[in-house]
Amino acid sequence: MSEDLQNLLDKIQQEGVDKAKSEADRLIAEANQKAREIVAEAKSTAEAYAEDAKTQAESYKASSLRTIQQAAANTVIEVEKSVTAMLEKLLLKDVNLVLGETNLVADLAMEAIRNYLSGNGKIEVAGSQKLLDTLRNKLAAEASQSQGVELVLDEKTGAGFRVLLADGRIEHTFTDTAVSEALAQQLRPSLAALLRK
């Protein structure tokens, strides 16, 4: 009996060990499966994060490039404006210098009178007192040109002058501002092209 009991105890023990081993193997298999799932999910998440980071980096790079290009374009525009303003000031200064020569301006006004008068109608020339005095002398020297010419005081013309035709309905302005603006408009396209090179 003791041998039977021993066999029974051995058998129970073996079954317990086998059952425990089987349960341990199942738990290990489940743990391994769960670990593989966790690793796969972590790998998938990491890949998604990496792809998202790559997309964001590319987007940031493209956005940065557009920002840099816009900043460069804005800089060119600002430089162009600054250079244009500086050149317009220099141009106005030079025009003022030239128009400061009363005899030259009077000669220009006389040429305008000759071209506009052409024997018909009346012409008004508006200018500063100094210019009008010089024009009166020139008109007196050329009596044929003085008919139909009226000289009008207008200190707003500065060193330049204005020519009014058709009872003031047509006006041609030869002031420092008008001349420098006309010259600047002629220079702007060339200046812009030069600055964009």
C-alpha positions as CSV (number, residue, x, y, z in Angstrom):
1,M,0.0,0.0,0.0
2,S,2.6,2.4,0.8
3,E,4.0,1.8,-2.6
4,D,0.5,2.5,-4.1
5,L,0.3,5.6,-2.0
6,Q,3.7,6.6,-3.1
7,N,2.7,6.1,-6.7
8,L,-0.5,8.0,-6.2
9,L,1.4,10.8,-4.6
10,D,3.9,10.8,-7.4
11,K,1.2,10.7,-10.0
12,I,-0.7,13.6,-8.3
13,Q,2.6,15.5,-8.0
14,Q,3.4,14.8,-11.6
15,E,0.0,15.9,-12.7
16,G,0.3,19.1,-10.6
17,V,3.7,19.8,-12.1
18,D,2.5,19.0,-15.6
19,K,-0.6,21.2,-15.1
20,A,1.6,24.0,-13.6
21,K,4.1,23.6,-16.4
22,S,1.3,23.7,-19.0
23,E,-0.3,26.8,-17.3
24,A,3.2,28.4,-17.2
25,D,3.7,27.6,-20.9
26,R,0.3,29.1,-21.7
27,L,1.0,32.2,-19.7
28,I,4.4,32.6,-21.3
29,A,2.9,32.2,-24.7
30,E,0.2,34.8,-23.9
31,A,2.9,37.1,-22.5
32,N,5.0,36.6,-25.6
33,Q,2.0,37.3,-27.8
34,K,1.1,40.4,-25.8
35,A,4.7,41.6,-26.0
36,R,4.7,41.1,-29.8
37,E,1.5,43.0,-30.0
38,I,2.9,45.8,-27.8
39,V,6.1,45.9,-29.8
40,A,4.1,46.0,-33.1
41,E,1.9,48.7,-31.9
42,A,4.8,50.7,-30.6
43,K,6.6,50.2,-33.9
44,S,3.5,51.4,-35.8
45,T,3.1,54.4,-33.5
46,A,6.8,55.3,-33.9
47,E,6.5,55.0,-37.7
48,A,3.4,57.2,-37.6
49,Y,5.2,59.7,-35.5
50,A,8.3,59.6,-37.7
51,E,6.1,60.1,-40.9
52,D,4.2,62.9,-39.2
53,A,7.5,64.5,-38.1
54,K,8.8,64.1,-41.7
55,T,5.7,65.7,-43.2
56,Q,5.8,68.6,-40.7
57,A,9.5,69.1,-41.4
58,E,8.8,69.2,-45.1
59,S,5.9,71.6,-44.6
60,Y,8.1,73.8,-42.4
61,K,10.9,73.7,-44.9
62,A,8.5,74.7,-47.7
63,S,6.9,77.4,-45.6
64,S,10.3,78.7,-44.6
65,L,11.4,78.8,-48.2
66,R,8.2,80.7,-49.2
67,T,8.9,83.1,-46.3
68,I,12.5,83.7,-47.4
69,Q,11.4,84.2,-51.0
70,Q,8.7,86.7,-49.9
71,A,11.2,88.5,-47.7
72,A,13.7,88.7,-50.5
73,A,11.0,90.1,-52.9
74,N,9.9,92.6,-50.2
75,T,13.5,93.6,-49.7
76,V,14.0,94.2,-53.5
77,I,10.8,96.3,-53.5
78,E,11.9,98.3,-50.5
79,V,15.4,98.9,-51.9
80,E,13.8,99.9,-55.2
81,K,11.5,102.3,-53.4
82,S,14.4,103.8,-51.4
83,V,16.7,104.1,-54.4
84,T,13.9,105.6,-56.5
85,A,13.0,108.1,-53.7
86,M,16.7,109.0,-53.4
87,L,17.1,109.5,-57.1
88,E,13.9,111.5,-57.3
89,K,15.2,113.8,-54.6
90,L,18.5,114.2,-56.5
91,L,16.6,114.7,-59.7
92,L,14.5,117.4,-58.1
93,K,17.6,119.0,-56.7
94,D,19.3,119.1,-60.1
95,V,16.1,120.3,-61.8
96,N,15.9,123.1,-59.2
97,L,19.5,124.0,-59.9
98,V,18.9,124.2,-63.6
99,L,15.6,126.1,-63.2
100,G,17.3,128.4,-60.8
101,E,19.0,130.0,-63.9
102,T,16.4,132.6,-64.7
103,N,17.7,133.4,-68.2
104,L,17.6,129.7,-69.2
105,V,14.0,129.4,-67.8
106,A,13.0,132.6,-69.6
107,D,14.4,131.2,-72.9
108,L,12.4,128.0,-72.3
109,A,9.3,130.1,-71.7
110,M,10.0,132.1,-74.8
111,E,10.3,128.9,-76.8
112,A,7.0,127.8,-75.4
113,I,5.4,131.1,-76.2
114,R,6.6,130.8,-79.8
115,N,5.3,127.3,-80.2
116,Y,2.0,127.8,-78.4
117,L,1.1,131.2,-79.8
118,S,1.5,130.5,-83.5
119,G,-0.3,133.8,-84.2
120,N,-3.7,132.7,-82.8
121,G,-5.4,133.3,-79.6
122,K,-4.1,134.4,-76.3
123,I,-1.5,132.7,-74.0
124,E,-0.9,133.3,-70.3
125,V,2.5,132.6,-68.8
126,A,2.4,132.3,-65.0
127,G,5.7,132.5,-63.0
128,S,7.7,134.2,-60.3
129,Q,8.3,138.0,-60.3
130,K,11.9,137.5,-61.2
131,L,11.0,135.3,-64.2
132,L,8.2,137.7,-65.3
133,D,10.6,140.6,-65.2
134,T,13.1,138.7,-67.4
135,L,10.3,137.6,-69.8
136,R,9.1,141.2,-70.1
137,N,12.5,142.3,-71.3
138,K,12.7,139.4,-73.7
139,L,9.2,140.1,-75.1
140,A,10.1,143.7,-75.5
141,A,13.1,142.7,-77.5
142,E,10.9,140.5,-79.7
143,A,7.8,142.8,-80.2
144,S,6.2,140.4,-82.6
145,Q,6.0,137.7,-79.9
146,S,4.5,139.9,-77.2
147,Q,1.0,140.2,-78.8
148,G,-1.5,137.9,-77.2
149,V,0.9,137.1,-74.3
150,E,-0.2,137.9,-70.8
151,L,2.2,137.5,-67.9
152,V,0.7,136.5,-64.6
153,L,2.3,136.5,-61.2
154,D,2.3,133.0,-59.5
155,E,4.9,132.4,-56.8
156,K,3.7,128.8,-56.5
157,T,5.6,128.0,-59.7
158,G,8.9,128.4,-57.9
159,A,11.7,128.7,-60.5
160,G,9.5,127.2,-63.3
161,F,6.5,128.5,-65.1
162,R,3.0,127.5,-66.3
163,V,1.5,128.1,-69.7
164,L,-2.3,128.5,-69.9
165,L,-4.1,128.3,-73.2
166,A,-7.8,128.5,-74.3
167,D,-8.7,130.9,-71.4
168,G,-7.0,128.6,-68.8
169,R,-8.7,125.4,-69.9
170,I,-5.4,123.9,-71.1
171,E,-2.4,124.1,-68.8
172,H,1.1,123.0,-69.4
173,T,3.3,123.0,-66.2
174,F,7.0,123.4,-66.3
175,T,7.6,123.7,-62.5
176,D,10.5,121.9,-60.8
177,T,8.1,119.3,-59.4
178,A,6.4,118.7,-62.8
179,V,9.7,118.5,-64.7
180,S,11.3,116.1,-62.1
181,E,8.2,113.9,-62.1
182,A,8.2,113.7,-65.9
183,L,11.9,112.8,-65.9
184,A,11.4,110.3,-63.0
185,Q,8.6,108.5,-64.9
186,Q,10.9,108.1,-67.9
187,L,13.7,106.8,-65.6
188,R,11.6,104.4,-63.4
189,P,11.4,101.5,-65.9
190,S,15.1,101.5,-66.5
191,L,15.9,101.9,-62.8
192,A,13.5,99.1,-61.9
193,A,15.1,96.8,-64.5
194,L,18.5,97.7,-63.2
195,L,17.6,96.9,-59.6
196,R,16.1,93.6,-60.6
197,K,19.3,92.3,-62.2
